Amino acid sequence: MSFAHTIEELSQRIEQALPESLKQTKSELDKTIRQAVMNAFQKMELVTRDEFDIQTQVLARTHAKLEALEQRVGALESTKSAP
């Protein structure tokens, strides 16, 4: 789900919950709701799903490299400490 789609869905839900008298100024209200939702999302400093998935992959690769280095250091330390 894209950021724009999420904003659209939230603005529609908010609009549907409003009394009929407020729906008369639909275009102005729609613009105001969209801006309020976007401002709220920006304050939360959210990331997209794609960005999250990329960072998860980077973290997994980094973790694997760290484990490999720990094993190498362990092997080197054991060979140096052996008589």
mmCIF file of the N, C-alpha and C atoms, coordinates in Angstrom:
data_MODEL
# 
_entry.id   MODEL 
# 
loop_
_atom_site.group_PDB 
_atom_site.id 
_atom_site.type_symbol 
_atom_site.label_atom_id 
_atom_site.label_alt_id 
_atom_site.label_comp_id 
_atom_site.label_asym_id 
_atom_site.label_entity_id 
_atom_site.label_seq_id 
_atom_site.pdbx_PDB_ins_code 
_atom_site.Cartn_x 
_atom_site.Cartn_y 
_atom_site.Cartn_z 
_atom_site.occupancy 
_atom_site.B_iso_or_equiv 
_atom_site.pdbx_formal_charge 
_atom_site.auth_seq_id 
_atom_site.auth_comp_id 
_atom_site.auth_asym_id 
_atom_site.auth_atom_id 
_atom_site.pdbx_PDB_model_num 
ATOM 1   N N  . MET A 1 1  ? 0.846   -1.168  0.000  1.00 0.00 ? 1  MET A N  1 
ATOM 2   C CA . MET A 1 1  ? 0.000   0.000   0.000  1.00 0.00 ? 1  MET A CA 1 
ATOM 3   C C  . MET A 1 1  ? 0.896   1.238   0.000  1.00 0.00 ? 1  MET A C  1 
ATOM 4   N N  . SER A 1 2  ? 0.648   2.121   -0.918 1.00 0.00 ? 2  SER A N  1 
ATOM 5   C CA . SER A 1 2  ? 1.473   3.317   -1.035 1.00 0.00 ? 2  SER A CA 1 
ATOM 6   C C  . SER A 1 2  ? 1.030   4.380   -0.037 1.00 0.00 ? 2  SER A C  1 
ATOM 7   N N  . PHE A 1 3  ? 1.945   5.321   0.186  1.00 0.00 ? 3  PHE A N  1 
ATOM 8   C CA . PHE A 1 3  ? 1.681   6.425   1.104  1.00 0.00 ? 3  PHE A CA 1 
ATOM 9   C C  . PHE A 1 3  ? 0.472   7.232   0.636  1.00 0.00 ? 3  PHE A C  1 
ATOM 10  N N  . ALA A 1 4  ? 0.420   7.533   -0.670 1.00 0.00 ? 4  ALA A N  1 
ATOM 11  C CA . ALA A 1 4  ? -0.690  8.314   -1.223 1.00 0.00 ? 4  ALA A CA 1 
ATOM 12  C C  . ALA A 1 4  ? -2.008  7.559   -1.076 1.00 0.00 ? 4  ALA A C  1 
ATOM 13  N N  . HIS A 1 5  ? -1.976  6.246   -1.281 1.00 0.00 ? 5  HIS A N  1 
ATOM 14  C CA . HIS A 1 5  ? -3.188  5.434   -1.142 1.00 0.00 ? 5  HIS A CA 1 
ATOM 15  C C  . HIS A 1 5  ? -3.666  5.443   0.307  1.00 0.00 ? 5  HIS A C  1 
ATOM 16  N N  . THR A 1 6  ? -2.743  5.362   1.251  1.00 0.00 ? 6  THR A N  1 
ATOM 17  C CA . THR A 1 6  ? -3.086  5.377   2.663  1.00 0.00 ? 6  THR A CA 1 
ATOM 18  C C  . THR A 1 6  ? -3.723  6.704   3.048  1.00 0.00 ? 6  THR A C  1 
ATOM 19  N N  . ILE A 1 7  ? -3.159  7.797   2.564  1.00 0.00 ? 7  ILE A N  1 
ATOM 20  C CA . ILE A 1 7  ? -3.721  9.124   2.852  1.00 0.00 ? 7  ILE A CA 1 
ATOM 21  C C  . ILE A 1 7  ? -5.123  9.229   2.268  1.00 0.00 ? 7  ILE A C  1 
ATOM 22  N N  . GLU A 1 8  ? -5.284  8.754   1.043  1.00 0.00 ? 8  GLU A N  1 
ATOM 23  C CA . GLU A 1 8  ? -6.598  8.788   0.387  1.00 0.00 ? 8  GLU A CA 1 
ATOM 24  C C  . GLU A 1 8  ? -7.622  7.994   1.199  1.00 0.00 ? 8  GLU A C  1 
ATOM 25  N N  . GLU A 1 9  ? -7.241  6.807   1.623  1.00 0.00 ? 9  GLU A N  1 
ATOM 26  C CA . GLU A 1 9  ? -8.151  5.949   2.392  1.00 0.00 ? 9  GLU A CA 1 
ATOM 27  C C  . GLU A 1 9  ? -8.530  6.603   3.727  1.00 0.00 ? 9  GLU A C  1 
ATOM 28  N N  . LEU A 1 10 ? -7.556  7.170   4.419  1.00 0.00 ? 10 LEU A N  1 
ATOM 29  C CA . LEU A 1 10 ? -7.838  7.824   5.695  1.00 0.00 ? 10 LEU A CA 1 
ATOM 30  C C  . LEU A 1 10 ? -8.738  9.040   5.512  1.00 0.00 ? 10 LEU A C  1 
ATOM 31  N N  . SER A 1 11 ? -8.475  9.827   4.486  1.00 0.00 ? 11 SER A N  1 
ATOM 32  C CA . SER A 1 11 ? -9.303  11.016  4.265  1.00 0.00 ? 11 SER A CA 1 
ATOM 33  C C  . SER A 1 11 ? -10.741 10.618  3.927  1.00 0.00 ? 11 SER A C  1 
ATOM 34  N N  . GLN A 1 12 ? -10.921 9.526   3.182  1.00 0.00 ? 12 GLN A N  1 
ATOM 35  C CA . GLN A 1 12 ? -12.271 9.061   2.857  1.00 0.00 ? 12 GLN A CA 1 
ATOM 36  C C  . GLN A 1 12 ? -13.001 8.581   4.108  1.00 0.00 ? 12 GLN A C  1 
ATOM 37  N N  . ARG A 1 13 ? -12.300 7.862   4.969  1.00 0.00 ? 13 ARG A N  1 
ATOM 38  C CA . ARG A 1 13 ? -12.924 7.377   6.211  1.00 0.00 ? 13 ARG A CA 1 
ATOM 39  C C  . ARG A 1 13 ? -13.343 8.535   7.110  1.00 0.00 ? 13 ARG A C  1 
ATOM 40  N N  . ILE A 1 14 ? -12.473 9.529   7.227  1.00 0.00 ? 14 ILE A N  1 
ATOM 41  C CA . ILE A 1 14 ? -12.799 10.693  8.058  1.00 0.00 ? 14 ILE A CA 1 
ATOM 42  C C  . ILE A 1 14 ? -13.990 11.429  7.469  1.00 0.00 ? 14 ILE A C  1 
ATOM 43  N N  . GLU A 1 15 ? -13.981 11.594  6.148  1.00 0.00 ? 15 GLU A N  1 
ATOM 44  C CA . GLU A 1 15 ? -15.081 12.293  5.476  1.00 0.00 ? 15 GLU A CA 1 
ATOM 45  C C  . GLU A 1 15 ? -16.397 11.560  5.677  1.00 0.00 ? 15 GLU A C  1 
ATOM 46  N N  . GLN A 1 16 ? -16.395 10.237  5.601  1.00 0.00 ? 16 GLN A N  1 
ATOM 47  C CA . GLN A 1 16 ? -17.614 9.454   5.772  1.00 0.00 ? 16 GLN A CA 1 
ATOM 48  C C  . GLN A 1 16 ? -18.167 9.570   7.192  1.00 0.00 ? 16 GLN A C  1 
ATOM 49  N N  . ALA A 1 17 ? -17.310 9.807   8.163  1.00 0.00 ? 17 ALA A N  1 
ATOM 50  C CA . ALA A 1 17 ? -17.739 9.903   9.560  1.00 0.00 ? 17 ALA A CA 1 
ATOM 51  C C  . ALA A 1 17 ? -18.322 11.270  9.901  1.00 0.00 ? 17 ALA A C  1 
ATOM 52  N N  . LEU A 1 18 ? -18.178 12.225  9.020  1.00 0.00 ? 18 LEU A N  1 
ATOM 53  C CA . LEU A 1 18 ? -18.646 13.586  9.300  1.00 0.00 ? 18 LEU A CA 1 
ATOM 54  C C  . LEU A 1 18 ? -20.146 13.724  9.059  1.00 0.00 ? 18 LEU A C  1 
ATOM 55  N N  . PRO A 1 19 ? -20.768 14.665  9.765  1.00 0.00 ? 19 PRO A N  1 
ATOM 56  C CA . PRO A 1 19 ? -22.192 14.937  9.527  1.00 0.00 ? 19 PRO A CA 1 
ATOM 57  C C  . PRO A 1 19 ? -22.429 15.453  8.104  1.00 0.00 ? 19 PRO A C  1 
ATOM 58  N N  . GLU A 1 20 ? -23.637 15.286  7.618  1.00 0.00 ? 20 GLU A N  1 
ATOM 59  C CA . GLU A 1 20 ? -23.986 15.668  6.246  1.00 0.00 ? 20 GLU A CA 1 
ATOM 60  C C  . GLU A 1 20 ? -23.766 17.162  5.994  1.00 0.00 ? 20 GLU A C  1 
ATOM 61  N N  . SER A 1 21 ? -24.017 17.977  6.989  1.00 0.00 ? 21 SER A N  1 
ATOM 62  C CA . SER A 1 21 ? -23.862 19.426  6.813  1.00 0.00 ? 21 SER A CA 1 
ATOM 63  C C  . SER A 1 21 ? -22.413 19.803  6.492  1.00 0.00 ? 21 SER A C  1 
ATOM 64  N N  . LEU A 1 22 ? -21.451 19.056  7.012  1.00 0.00 ? 22 LEU A N  1 
ATOM 65  C CA . LEU A 1 22 ? -20.050 19.342  6.718  1.00 0.00 ? 22 LEU A CA 1 
ATOM 66  C C  . LEU A 1 22 ? -19.613 18.809  5.354  1.00 0.00 ? 22 LEU A C  1 
ATOM 67  N N  . LYS A 1 23 ? -20.318 17.828  4.843  1.00 0.00 ? 23 LYS A N  1 
ATOM 68  C CA . LYS A 1 23 ? -19.966 17.249  3.546  1.00 0.00 ? 23 LYS A CA 1 
ATOM 69  C C  . LYS A 1 23 ? -20.261 18.209  2.387  1.00 0.00 ? 23 LYS A C  1 
ATOM 70  N N  . GLN A 1 24 ? -21.019 19.252  2.638  1.00 0.00 ? 24 GLN A N  1 
ATOM 71  C CA . GLN A 1 24 ? -21.366 20.210  1.586  1.00 0.00 ? 24 GLN A CA 1 
ATOM 72  C C  . GLN A 1 24 ? -20.129 20.950  1.085  1.00 0.00 ? 24 GLN A C  1 
ATOM 73  N N  . THR A 1 25 ? -19.165 21.149  1.922  1.00 0.00 ? 25 THR A N  1 
ATOM 74  C CA . THR A 1 25 ? -17.930 21.819  1.512  1.00 0.00 ? 25 THR A CA 1 
ATOM 75  C C  . THR A 1 25 ? -16.860 20.772  1.241  1.00 0.00 ? 25 THR A C  1 
ATOM 76  N N  . LYS A 1 26 ? -17.213 19.775  0.465  1.00 0.00 ? 26 LYS A N  1 
ATOM 77  C CA . LYS A 1 26 ? -16.386 18.596  0.235  1.00 0.00 ? 26 LYS A CA 1 
ATOM 78  C C  . LYS A 1 26 ? -14.974 18.911  -0.248 1.00 0.00 ? 26 LYS A C  1 
ATOM 79  N N  . SER A 1 27 ? -14.819 19.709  -1.267 1.00 0.00 ? 27 SER A N  1 
ATOM 80  C CA . SER A 1 27 ? -13.482 19.930  -1.828 1.00 0.00 ? 27 SER A CA 1 
ATOM 81  C C  . SER A 1 27 ? -12.574 20.624  -0.826 1.00 0.00 ? 27 SER A C  1 
ATOM 82  N N  . GLU A 1 28 ? -13.098 21.607  -0.123 1.00 0.00 ? 28 GLU A N  1 
ATOM 83  C CA . GLU A 1 28 ? -12.288 22.302  0.883  1.00 0.00 ? 28 GLU A CA 1 
ATOM 84  C C  . GLU A 1 28 ? -11.961 21.369  2.048  1.00 0.00 ? 28 GLU A C  1 
ATOM 85  N N  . LEU A 1 29 ? -12.943 20.614  2.462  1.00 0.00 ? 29 LEU A N  1 
ATOM 86  C CA . LEU A 1 29 ? -12.755 19.675  3.557  1.00 0.00 ? 29 LEU A CA 1 
ATOM 87  C C  . LEU A 1 29 ? -11.762 18.583  3.175  1.00 0.00 ? 29 LEU A C  1 
ATOM 88  N N  . ASP A 1 30 ? -11.888 18.093  1.958  1.00 0.00 ? 30 ASP A N  1 
ATOM 89  C CA . ASP A 1 30 ? -10.983 17.046  1.473  1.00 0.00 ? 30 ASP A CA 1 
ATOM 90  C C  . ASP A 1 30 ? -9.536  17.537  1.500  1.00 0.00 ? 30 ASP A C  1 
ATOM 91  N N  . LYS A 1 31 ? -9.332  18.740  1.034  1.00 0.00 ? 31 LYS A N  1 
ATOM 92  C CA . LYS A 1 31 ? -7.991  19.322  1.019  1.00 0.00 ? 31 LYS A CA 1 
ATOM 93  C C  . LYS A 1 31 ? -7.445  19.474  2.439  1.00 0.00 ? 31 LYS A C  1 
ATOM 94  N N  . THR A 1 32 ? -8.283  19.929  3.352  1.00 0.00 ? 32 THR A N  1 
ATOM 95  C CA . THR A 1 32 ? -7.871  20.132  4.742  1.00 0.00 ? 32 THR A CA 1 
ATOM 96  C C  . THR A 1 32 ? -7.541  18.797  5.412  1.00 0.00 ? 32 THR A C  1 
ATOM 97  N N  . ILE A 1 33 ? -8.364  17.800  5.177  1.00 0.00 ? 33 ILE A N  1 
ATOM 98  C CA . ILE A 1 33 ? -8.133  16.481  5.775  1.00 0.00 ? 33 ILE A CA 1 
ATOM 99  C C  . ILE A 1 33 ? -6.840  15.875  5.237  1.00 0.00 ? 33 ILE A C  1 
ATOM 100 N N  . ARG A 1 34 ? -6.642  15.948  3.933  1.00 0.00 ? 34 ARG A N  1 
ATOM 101 C CA . ARG A 1 34 ? -5.411  15.418  3.336  1.00 0.00 ? 34 ARG A CA 1 
ATOM 102 C C  . ARG A 1 34 ? -4.172  16.073  3.939  1.00 0.00 ? 34 ARG A C  1 
ATOM 103 N N  . GLN A 1 35 ? -4.218  17.382  4.076  1.00 0.00 ? 35 GLN A N  1 
ATOM 104 C CA . GLN A 1 35 ? -3.077  18.110  4.626  1.00 0.00 ? 35 GLN A CA 1 
ATOM 105 C C  . GLN A 1 35 ? -2.837  17.724  6.086  1.00 0.00 ? 35 GLN A C  1 
ATOM 106 N N  . ALA A 1 36 ? -3.901  17.576  6.852  1.00 0.00 ? 36 ALA A N  1 
ATOM 107 C CA . ALA A 1 36 ? -3.763  17.202  8.261  1.00 0.00 ? 36 ALA A CA 1 
ATOM 108 C C  . ALA A 1 36 ? -3.163  15.801  8.399  1.00 0.00 ? 36 ALA A C  1 
ATOM 109 N N  . VAL A 1 37 ? -3.627  14.867  7.571  1.00 0.00 ? 37 VAL A N  1 
ATOM 110 C CA . VAL A 1 37 ? -3.103  13.500  7.614  1.00 0.00 ? 37 VAL A CA 1 
ATOM 111 C C  . VAL A 1 37 ? -1.634  13.482  7.191  1.00 0.00 ? 37 VAL A C  1 
ATOM 112 N N  . MET A 1 38 ? -1.309  14.214  6.122  1.00 0.00 ? 38 MET A N  1 
ATOM 113 C CA . MET A 1 38 ? 0.090   14.263  5.672  1.00 0.00 ? 38 MET A CA 1 
ATOM 114 C C  . MET A 1 38 ? 0.993   14.871  6.738  1.00 0.00 ? 38 MET A C  1 
ATOM 115 N N  . ASN A 1 39 ? 0.532   15.933  7.397  1.00 0.00 ? 39 ASN A N  1 
ATOM 116 C CA . ASN A 1 39 ? 1.318   16.549  8.464  1.00 0.00 ? 39 ASN A CA 1 
ATOM 117 C C  . ASN A 1 39 ? 1.535   15.578  9.616  1.00 0.00 ? 39 ASN A C  1 
ATOM 118 N N  . ALA A 1 40 ? 0.499   14.836  9.973  1.00 0.00 ? 40 ALA A N  1 
ATOM 119 C CA . ALA A 1 40 ? 0.622   13.858  11.052 1.00 0.00 ? 40 ALA A CA 1 
ATOM 120 C C  . ALA A 1 40 ? 1.639   12.778  10.679 1.00 0.00 ? 40 ALA A C  1 
ATOM 121 N N  . PHE A 1 41 ? 1.578   12.278  9.451  1.00 0.00 ? 41 PHE A N  1 
ATOM 122 C CA . PHE A 1 41 ? 2.531   11.259  9.006  1.00 0.00 ? 41 PHE A CA 1 
ATOM 123 C C  . PHE A 1 41 ? 3.951   11.802  8.996  1.00 0.00 ? 41 PHE A C  1 
ATOM 124 N N  . GLN A 1 42 ? 4.135   13.027  8.556  1.00 0.00 ? 42 GLN A N  1 
ATOM 125 C CA . GLN A 1 42 ? 5.471   13.611  8.508  1.00 0.00 ? 42 GLN A CA 1 
ATOM 126 C C  . GLN A 1 42 ? 6.047   13.779  9.908  1.00 0.00 ? 42 GLN A C  1 
ATOM 127 N N  . LYS A 1 43 ? 5.224   14.135  10.864 1.00 0.00 ? 43 LYS A N  1 
ATOM 128 C CA . LYS A 1 43 ? 5.684   14.277  12.238 1.00 0.00 ? 43 LYS A CA 1 
ATOM 129 C C  . LYS A 1 43 ? 6.108   12.935  12.831 1.00 0.00 ? 43 LYS A C  1 
ATOM 130 N N  . MET A 1 44 ? 5.484   11.859  12.359 1.00 0.00 ? 44 MET A N  1 
ATOM 131 C CA . MET A 1 44 ? 5.828   10.525  12.857 1.00 0.00 ? 44 MET A CA 1 
ATOM 132 C C  . MET A 1 44 ? 7.118   9.991   12.245 1.00 0.00 ? 44 MET A C  1 
ATOM 133 N N  . GLU A 1 45 ? 7.626   10.658  11.229 1.00 0.00 ? 45 GLU A N  1 
ATOM 134 C CA . GLU A 1 45 ? 8.838   10.239  10.539 1.00 0.00 ? 45 GLU A CA 1 
ATOM 135 C C  . GLU A 1 45 ? 8.760   8.764   10.103 1.00 0.00 ? 45 GLU A C  1 
ATOM 136 N N  . LEU A 1 46 ? 7.667   8.432   9.447  1.00 0.00 ? 46 LEU A N  1 
ATOM 137 C CA . LEU A 1 46 ? 7.445   7.070   8.959  1.00 0.00 ? 46 LEU A CA 1 
ATOM 138 C C  . LEU A 1 46 ? 8.294   6.800   7.728  1.00 0.00 ? 46 LEU A C  1 
ATOM 139 N N  . VAL A 1 47 ? 8.588   5.533   7.509  1.00 0.00 ? 47 VAL A N  1 
ATOM 140 C CA . VAL A 1 47 ? 9.287   5.129   6.293  1.00 0.00 ? 47 VAL A CA 1 
ATOM 141 C C  . VAL A 1 47 ? 8.347   4.252   5.479  1.00 0.00 ? 47 VAL A C  1 
ATOM 142 N N  . THR A 1 48 ? 8.623   4.168   4.188  1.00 0.00 ? 48 THR A N  1 
ATOM 143 C CA . THR A 1 48 ? 7.803   3.309   3.342  1.00 0.00 ? 48 THR A CA 1 
ATOM 144 C C  . THR A 1 48 ? 8.153   1.853   3.598  1.00 0.00 ? 48 THR A C  1 
ATOM 145 N N  . ARG A 1 49 ? 7.296   0.973   3.158  1.00 0.00 ? 49 ARG A N  1 
ATOM 146 C CA . ARG A 1 49 ? 7.528   -0.461  3.314  1.00 0.00 ? 49 ARG A CA 1 
ATOM 147 C C  . ARG A 1 49 ? 8.782   -0.871  2.550  1.00 0.00 ? 49 ARG A C  1 
ATOM 148 N N  . ASP A 1 50 ? 8.982   -0.292  1.362  1.00 0.00 ? 50 ASP A N  1 
ATOM 149 C CA . ASP A 1 50 ? 10.171  -0.600  0.559  1.00 0.00 ? 50 ASP A CA 1 
ATOM 150 C C  . ASP A 1 50 ? 11.445  -0.207  1.302  1.00 0.00 ? 50 ASP A C  1 
ATOM 151 N N  . GLU A 1 51 ? 11.442  0.994   1.900  1.00 0.00 ? 51 GLU A N  1 
ATOM 152 C CA . GLU A 1 51 ? 12.617  1.437   2.653  1.00 0.00 ? 51 GLU A CA 1 
ATOM 153 C C  . GLU A 1 51 ? 12.883  0.513   3.841  1.00 0.00 ? 51 GLU A C  1 
ATOM 154 N N  . PHE A 1 52 ? 11.810  0.116   4.512  1.00 0.00 ? 52 PHE A N  1 
ATOM 155 C CA . PHE A 1 52 ? 11.942  -0.791  5.651  1.00 0.00 ? 52 PHE A CA 1 
ATOM 156 C C  . PHE A 1 52 ? 12.519  -2.133  5.210  1.00 0.00 ? 52 PHE A C  1 
ATOM 157 N N  . ASP A 1 53 ? 11.991  -2.683  4.123  1.00 0.00 ? 53 ASP A N  1 
ATOM 158 C CA . ASP A 1 53 ? 12.473  -3.971  3.625  1.00 0.00 ? 53 ASP A CA 1 
ATOM 159 C C  . ASP A 1 53 ? 13.942  -3.903  3.218  1.00 0.00 ? 53 ASP A C  1 
ATOM 160 N N  . ILE A 1 54 ? 14.342  -2.814  2.577  1.00 0.00 ? 54 ILE A N  1 
ATOM 161 C CA . ILE A 1 54 ? 15.744  -2.648  2.173  1.00 0.00 ? 54 ILE A CA 1 
ATOM 162 C C  . ILE A 1 54 ? 16.645  -2.614  3.403  1.00 0.00 ? 54 ILE A C  1 
ATOM 163 N N  . GLN A 1 55 ? 16.258  -1.848  4.418  1.00 0.00 ? 55 GLN A N  1 
ATOM 164 C CA . GLN A 1 55 ? 17.073  -1.752  5.628  1.00 0.00 ? 55 GLN A CA 1 
ATOM 165 C C  . GLN A 1 55 ? 17.121  -3.087  6.373  1.00 0.00 ? 55 GLN A C  1 
ATOM 166 N N  . THR A 1 56 ? 16.045  -3.857  6.321  1.00 0.00 ? 56 THR A N  1 
ATOM 167 C CA . THR A 1 56 ? 16.033  -5.185  6.934  1.00 0.00 ? 56 THR A CA 1 
ATOM 168 C C  . THR A 1 56 ? 17.044  -6.095  6.243  1.00 0.00 ? 56 THR A C  1 
ATOM 169 N N  . GLN A 1 57 ? 17.103  -6.029  4.915  1.00 0.00 ? 57 GLN A N  1 
ATOM 170 C CA . GLN A 1 57 ? 18.063  -6.825  4.157  1.00 0.00 ? 57 GLN A CA 1 
ATOM 171 C C  . GLN A 1 57 ? 19.495  -6.399  4.455  1.00 0.00 ? 57 GLN A C  1 
ATOM 172 N N  . VAL A 1 58 ? 19.728  -5.096  4.539  1.00 0.00 ? 58 VAL A N  1 
ATOM 173 C CA . VAL A 1 58 ? 21.063  -4.585  4.863  1.00 0.00 ? 58 VAL A CA 1 
ATOM 174 C C  . VAL A 1 58 ? 21.484  -5.070  6.243  1.00 0.00 ? 58 VAL A C  1 
ATOM 175 N N  . LEU A 1 59 ? 20.567  -5.007  7.193  1.00 0.00 ? 59 LEU A N  1 
ATOM 176 C CA . LEU A 1 59 ? 20.863  -5.465  8.551  1.00 0.00 ? 59 LEU A CA 1 
ATOM 177 C C  . LEU A 1 59 ? 21.171  -6.961  8.574  1.00 0.00 ? 59 LEU A C  1 
ATOM 178 N N  . ALA A 1 60 ? 20.430  -7.752  7.822  1.00 0.00 ? 60 ALA A N  1 
ATOM 179 C CA . ALA A 1 60 ? 20.679  -9.195  7.779  1.00 0.00 ? 60 ALA A CA 1 
ATOM 180 C C  . ALA A 1 60 ? 22.062  -9.493  7.191  1.00 0.00 ? 60 ALA A C  1 
ATOM 181 N N  . ARG A 1 61 ? 22.433  -8.786  6.117  1.00 0.00 ? 61 ARG A N  1 
ATOM 182 C CA . ARG A 1 61 ? 23.765  -8.992  5.531  1.00 0.00 ? 61 ARG A CA 1 
ATOM 183 C C  . ARG A 1 61 ? 24.865  -8.564  6.502  1.00 0.00 ? 61 ARG A C  1 
ATOM 184 N N  . THR A 1 62 ? 24.658  -7.457  7.171  1.00 0.00 ? 62 THR A N  1 
ATOM 185 C CA . THR A 1 62 ? 25.639  -6.970  8.141  1.00 0.00 ? 62 THR A CA 1 
ATOM 186 C C  . THR A 1 62 ? 25.783  -7.957  9.291  1.00 0.00 ? 62 THR A C  1 
ATOM 187 N N  . HIS A 1 63 ? 24.689  -8.498  9.743  1.00 0.00 ? 63 HIS A N  1 
ATOM 188 C CA . HIS A 1 63 ? 24.716  -9.487  10.827 1.00 0.00 ? 63 HIS A CA 1 
ATOM 189 C C  . HIS A 1 63 ? 25.482  -10.742 10.402 1.00 0.00 ? 63 HIS A C  1 
ATOM 190 N N  . ALA A 1 64 ? 25.256  -11.192 9.181  1.00 0.00 ? 64 ALA A N  1 
ATOM 191 C CA . ALA A 1 64 ? 25.959  -12.377 8.678  1.00 0.00 ? 64 ALA A CA 1 
ATOM 192 C C  . ALA A 1 64 ? 27.463  -12.108 8.584  1.00 0.00 ? 64 ALA A C  1 
ATOM 193 N N  . LYS A 1 65 ? 27.834  -10.929 8.110  1.00 0.00 ? 65 LYS A N  1 
ATOM 194 C CA . LYS A 1 65 ? 29.263  -10.579 8.023  1.00 0.00 ? 65 LYS A CA 1 
ATOM 195 C C  . LYS A 1 65 ? 29.887  -10.506 9.417  1.00 0.00 ? 65 LYS A C  1 
ATOM 196 N N  . LEU A 1 66 ? 29.163  -9.951  10.370 1.00 0.00 ? 66 LEU A N  1 
ATOM 197 C CA . LEU A 1 66 ? 29.660  -9.861  11.740 1.00 0.00 ? 66 LEU A CA 1 
ATOM 198 C C  . LEU A 1 66 ? 29.890  -11.253 12.324 1.00 0.00 ? 66 LEU A C  1 
ATOM 199 N N  . GLU A 1 67 ? 28.956  -12.158 12.120 1.00 0.00 ? 67 GLU A N  1 
ATOM 200 C CA . GLU A 1 67 ? 29.120  -13.529 12.615 1.00 0.00 ? 67 GLU A CA 1 
ATOM 201 C C  . GLU A 1 67 ? 30.344  -14.193 11.989 1.00 0.00 ? 67 GLU A C  1 
ATOM 202 N N  . ALA A 1 68 ? 30.534  -13.991 10.688 1.00 0.00 ? 68 ALA A N  1 
ATOM 203 C CA . ALA A 1 68 ? 31.693  -14.585 10.008 1.00 0.00 ? 68 ALA A CA 1 
ATOM 204 C C  . ALA A 1 68 ? 32.992  -14.015 10.576 1.00 0.00 ? 68 ALA A C  1 
ATOM 205 N N  . LEU A 1 69 ? 33.028  -12.716 10.814 1.00 0.00 ? 69 LEU A N  1 
ATOM 206 C CA . LEU A 1 69 ? 34.221  -12.098 11.392 1.00 0.00 ? 69 LEU A CA 1 
ATOM 207 C C  . LEU A 1 69 ? 34.474  -12.588 12.815 1.00 0.00 ? 69 LEU A C  1 
ATOM 208 N N  . GLU A 1 70 ? 33.427  -12.759 13.600 1.00 0.00 ? 70 GLU A N  1 
ATOM 209 C CA . GLU A 1 70 ? 33.584  -13.280 14.961 1.00 0.00 ? 70 GLU A CA 1 
ATOM 210 C C  . GLU A 1 70 ? 34.170  -14.689 14.939 1.00 0.00 ? 70 GLU A C  1 
ATOM 211 N N  . GLN A 1 71 ? 33.731  -15.489 13.996 1.00 0.00 ? 71 GLN A N  1 
ATOM 212 C CA . GLN A 1 71 ? 34.274  -16.850 13.874 1.00 0.00 ? 71 GLN A CA 1 
ATOM 213 C C  . GLN A 1 71 ? 35.744  -16.809 13.478 1.00 0.00 ? 71 GLN A C  1 
ATOM 214 N N  . ARG A 1 72 ? 36.094  -15.948 12.548 1.00 0.00 ? 72 ARG A N  1 
ATOM 215 C CA . ARG A 1 72 ? 37.492  -15.827 12.125 1.00 0.00 ? 72 ARG A CA 1 
ATOM 216 C C  . ARG A 1 72 ? 38.383  -15.362 13.274 1.00 0.00 ? 72 ARG A C  1 
ATOM 217 N N  . VAL A 1 73 ? 37.909  -14.366 14.019 1.00 0.00 ? 73 VAL A N  1 
ATOM 218 C CA . VAL A 1 73 ? 38.682  -13.871 15.161 1.00 0.00 ? 73 VAL A CA 1 
ATOM 219 C C  . VAL A 1 73 ? 38.829  -14.979 16.200 1.00 0.00 ? 73 VAL A C  1 
ATOM 220 N N  . GLY A 1 74 ? 37.771  -15.692 16.446 1.00 0.00 ? 74 GLY A N  1 
ATOM 221 C CA . GLY A 1 74 ? 37.827  -16.812 17.396 1.00 0.00 ? 74 GLY A CA 1 
ATOM 222 C C  . GLY A 1 74 ? 38.831  -17.862 16.952 1.00 0.00 ? 74 GLY A C  1 
ATOM 223 N N  . ALA A 1 75 ? 38.838  -18.182 15.673 1.00 0.00 ? 75 ALA A N  1 
ATOM 224 C CA . ALA A 1 75 ? 39.786  -19.174 15.150 1.00 0.00 ? 75 ALA A CA 1 
ATOM 225 C C  . ALA A 1 75 ? 41.214  -18.654 15.261 1.00 0.00 ? 75 ALA A C  1 
ATOM 226 N N  . LEU A 1 76 ? 41.439  -17.405 14.949 1.00 0.00 ? 76 LEU A N  1 
ATOM 227 C CA . LEU A 1 76 ? 42.785  -16.822 15.063 1.00 0.00 ? 76 LEU A CA 1 
ATOM 228 C C  . LEU A 1 76 ? 43.242  -16.790 16.518 1.00 0.00 ? 76 LEU A C  1 
ATOM 229 N N  . GLU A 1 77 ? 42.355  -16.427 17.425 1.00 0.00 ? 77 GLU A N  1 
ATOM 230 C CA . GLU A 1 77 ? 42.720  -16.395 18.823 1.00 0.00 ? 77 GLU A CA 1 
ATOM 231 C C  . GLU A 1 77 ? 43.045  -17.799 19.364 1.00 0.00 ? 77 GLU A C  1 
ATOM 232 N N  . SER A 1 78 ? 42.329  -18.792 18.912 1.00 0.00 ? 78 SER A N  1 
ATOM 233 C CA . SER A 1 78 ? 42.585  -20.147 19.402 1.00 0.00 ? 78 SER A CA 1 
ATOM 234 C C  . SER A 1 78 ? 43.894  -20.696 18.849 1.00 0.00 ? 78 SER A C  1 
ATOM 235 N N  . THR A 1 79 ? 44.274  -20.316 17.620 1.00 0.00 ? 79 THR A N  1 
ATOM 236 C CA . THR A 1 79 ? 45.547  -20.779 17.077 1.00 0.00 ? 79 THR A CA 1 
ATOM 237 C C  . THR A 1 79 ? 46.724  -20.053 17.721 1.00 0.00 ? 79 THR A C  1 
ATOM 238 N N  . LYS A 1 80 ? 46.542  -18.803 18.115 1.00 0.00 ? 80 LYS A N  1 
ATOM 239 C CA . LYS A 1 80 ? 47.614  -18.062 18.780 1.00 0.00 ? 80 LYS A CA 1 
ATOM 240 C C  . LYS A 1 80 ? 47.811  -18.501 20.213 1.00 0.00 ? 80 LYS A C  1 
ATOM 241 N N  . SER A 1 81 ? 46.746  -18.927 20.873 1.00 0.00 ? 81 SER A N  1 
ATOM 242 C CA . SER A 1 81 ? 46.856  -19.321 22.270 1.00 0.00 ? 81 SER A CA 1 
ATOM 243 C C  . SER A 1 81 ? 47.306  -20.778 22.412 1.00 0.00 ? 81 SER A C  1 
ATOM 244 N N  . ALA A 1 82 ? 47.224  -21.546 21.344 1.00 0.00 ? 82 ALA A N  1 
ATOM 245 C CA . ALA A 1 82 ? 47.679  -22.953 21.407 1.00 0.00 ? 82 ALA A CA 1 
ATOM 246 C C  . ALA A 1 82 ? 49.202  -23.003 21.349 1.00 0.00 ? 82 ALA A C  1 
ATOM 247 N N  . PRO A 1 83 ? 49.850  -23.865 22.187 1.00 0.00 ? 83 PRO A N  1 
ATOM 248 C CA . PRO A 1 83 ? 51.318  -23.936 22.195 1.00 0.00 ? 83 PRO A CA 1 
ATOM 249 C C  . PRO A 1 83 ? 51.914  -24.557 20.970 1.00 0.00 ? 83 PRO A C  1 
# 
